[in-house]
Amino acid sequence: MTDTKKCKVLQAEVAQLQQRLAELEQDKHQYEKREQRLRLMAETIEEVFWMSTPGIK
């Protein structure tokens, strides 16, 4: 493989990694927003509540 071809392959891989990083950053932001809402609810609710996942005991 020529240096030019190797360079193009590496550039494509870097672009894919950058895209994946952007997706992960967006996922992290969404997770943080959900966590903030849950935390606010847990801190302000005056009732007892449980959280569970169906099918998990």
Secondary structure, DSSP 8 states (H G I E B T S, - for coil): --HHHHHHHHHHHHHHHHHHHHHHHHHHHHHHHHHHHHHHHHHH--S------TT--
